[in-house]
Amino acid sequence: MSKQEHINYLMGIGISDVDADTVYDCIATREVCTWTSVDAVPDDTEQKVNEYLKPYGLELKIIPVGASGRYIWEVKKTRA
């Protein structure tokens, strides 16, 4: 699957292009990634992205930062 196909799929889940691009970078490198975003996050995003990341041995946690409208995104390797 190409980078653009990954990004298009992730954007279809409802996340922004910037967040989708960063999630793709985590998939491509299989590394831990953490970033802050101000883009809206639909309620079921974490679950849907985790289903997508599972075959890559990665998992996502989205942490809202108070009432600031910011979110911390963390992609980590799953425990084996």
Secondary structure as UniProt FT lines:
FT   HELIX           3..13
FT   HELIX           17..29
FT   STRAND          33..37
FT   TURN            43..44
FT   HELIX           45..53
FT   HELIX           54..56
FT   STRAND          58..65
FT   TURN            66..69
FT   STRAND          70..77
//
